[in-house]
Amino acid sequence: MIRNHKLTFIIIMLLTAALWQLGLAGWIHTKAITAQILLNHAWQQTLIDRQAHRPWPWADTWPVAELILPKHDIAQIVLQGDAGASLAFGPGQSSGSAKHSESGAILISGHRDTHFNFLQDVRPGDRIILKTKSEIHYYRVSDTQIVDSNNYKLDRAVDALVLSTCYPFDSTLF
């Protein structure tokens, strides 16, 4: 009898843990979907009135562009800043890079396992479109490189769009 109670207790605990994990996974997906809806809404508002709109009241970022790679069926909202909090919701433009209306390098970063996973399939010649609130910029991929971020210096004087993520793509390490 005691053995049956222990077994029942273990089964209930395992089911509870499984339901808890499913709930957490569902919450993460729900949060991600909701964030994308709010980001798209904020971006549409920005296109209408040319003002920055935060996607939610406590956000420390806002949409600054839309990154489009037609060959890869990619269209993503680019956020201001590339800190971890911003990158959780989408690619971010480095605050140290050129503004869209200025000359110089524009640096956009994203996580390799989410928003920038497609970079592993990008090849020279692929088209990239960067829509800002007032302009549309067209680019062609000229090169892909794997660099050591500790030793690489981006030439900020060169007019270029640089998309950056971690490597390798299938790694679980940071």
C-alpha positions in Angstrom: 0.0 0.0 0.0 2.8 2.4 0.9 4.6 1.5 -2.3 1.4 2.4 -4.3 1.2 5.8 -2.5 4.9 6.5 -3.3 4.4 5.6 -6.9 1.3 7.7 -7.2 3.1 10.6 -5.6 6.0 10.3 -8.0 3.6 10.2 -11.0 1.8 13.2 -9.8 5.0 15.1 -9.2 6.3 14.2 -12.7 3.0 15.2 -14.3 3.1 18.5 -12.4 6.7 19.2 -13.5 5.8 18.4 -17.1 2.7 20.7 -17.1 4.8 23.4 -15.5 7.4 23.1 -18.3 4.8 23.1 -21.0 3.2 26.2 -19.4 6.6 28.0 -19.4 7.2 27.1 -23.0 3.8 28.3 -24.0 4.4 31.5 -22.1 7.6 32.2 -24.0 6.0 31.6 -27.3 3.0 33.7 -26.4 5.3 36.5 -25.3 7.3 36.3 -28.5 4.2 36.4 -30.7 2.7 39.3 -28.8 6.0 41.2 -29.0 6.1 40.8 -32.8 2.5 42.1 -33.1 3.4 45.1 -30.9 6.7 45.7 -32.8 4.9 45.7 -36.1 2.2 48.1 -34.8 4.9 50.5 -33.5 6.7 50.3 -36.9 3.5 51.0 -38.8 2.8 54.1 -36.5 6.4 55.2 -37.2 5.9 55.0 -40.9 2.7 57.1 -40.6 4.0 60.0 -38.5 7.8 59.6 -38.8 8.1 59.6 -35.0 9.7 56.9 -32.8 7.1 54.7 -31.1 7.9 52.3 -28.3 6.2 48.9 -28.8 5.1 48.8 -25.1 5.2 51.6 -22.5 8.2 50.2 -20.5 10.3 49.3 -23.6 13.8 50.7 -23.8 13.9 50.3 -27.6 11.8 51.2 -30.6 11.7 50.2 -34.3 14.1 52.1 -36.6 13.9 50.1 -39.8 12.7 47.0 -41.5 15.2 44.5 -42.9 14.1 42.5 -45.9 15.8 39.7 -47.7 13.4 38.7 -50.5 15.3 35.5 -51.5 15.1 34.2 -48.0 11.5 35.4 -47.4 12.8 37.5 -44.4 11.2 40.7 -43.2 12.2 41.8 -39.7 11.7 44.9 -37.6 15.1 46.4 -36.6 15.2 47.9 -33.1 17.3 50.8 -31.8 20.3 49.4 -29.9 21.8 46.0 -29.8 21.8 45.3 -26.1 20.6 41.9 -24.9 17.2 43.2 -23.9 16.6 44.5 -27.4 18.0 41.5 -29.2 15.6 39.2 -27.4 12.8 40.7 -29.5 14.6 41.3 -32.8 17.7 42.5 -34.5 19.1 45.7 -33.3 21.1 48.6 -34.8 24.2 49.4 -32.9 24.0 52.9 -31.5 27.6 53.5 -32.6 26.9 52.8 -36.2 25.9 55.4 -38.9 22.3 56.6 -38.9 20.3 55.7 -42.0 20.6 59.2 -43.4 24.3 59.5 -42.8 27.2 58.0 -44.7 29.2 55.2 -43.0 28.7 51.6 -41.8 25.4 50.6 -40.4 25.8 47.6 -38.0 22.8 45.4 -37.2 23.2 42.5 -34.9 20.9 39.6 -34.1 20.9 36.2 -32.3 22.2 33.3 -34.4 19.6 30.9 -33.0 16.5 33.1 -33.6 16.3 36.3 -35.8 19.6 36.0 -37.6 19.7 32.2 -38.1 19.0 32.8 -41.8 22.5 34.4 -42.2 24.0 30.9 -42.6 22.2 30.7 -45.9 23.1 34.2 -47.2 25.4 34.3 -50.2 27.2 37.0 -52.2 24.7 38.5 -54.7 21.7 38.3 -52.4 19.6 41.4 -52.2 18.9 43.2 -48.9 16.4 46.0 -48.5 16.5 48.3 -45.5 13.4 50.4 -45.1 13.7 53.4 -42.7 10.9 55.8 -41.7 11.8 58.1 -44.6 13.9 56.1 -47.1 14.5 52.7 -48.7 18.1 51.5 -49.1 19.1 48.7 -51.5 22.1 46.5 -50.9 23.8 43.4 -52.4 25.8 41.0 -50.3 29.4 41.3 -51.4 31.0 39.1 -48.9 30.5 37.0 -45.8 33.2 36.7 -43.2 33.8 34.9 -39.9 35.9 37.2 -37.7 37.1 37.2 -34.2 35.0 40.0 -32.5 37.8 40.7 -30.0 40.3 41.6 -32.8 38.1 42.8 -35.6 37.6 46.5 -36.2 34.7 47.6 -38.3 35.6 50.4 -40.8 32.9 52.9 -39.9 33.9 55.3 -42.7 32.9 52.8 -45.4 29.3 53.0 -46.6 28.0 49.5 -45.9 25.4 47.5 -44.2 26.9 44.9 -41.9 24.8 42.1 -40.4 26.5 40.4 -37.4 25.8 37.3 -35.3 27.7 34.7 -33.4 29.2 31.7 -35.0 28.9 28.7 -35.4 25.2 28.6 -36.0 24.6 25.2 -34.5 26.6 25.8 -31.3 24.9 25.8 -27.9 27.8 27.8 -26.4 27.9 31.5 -26.3 
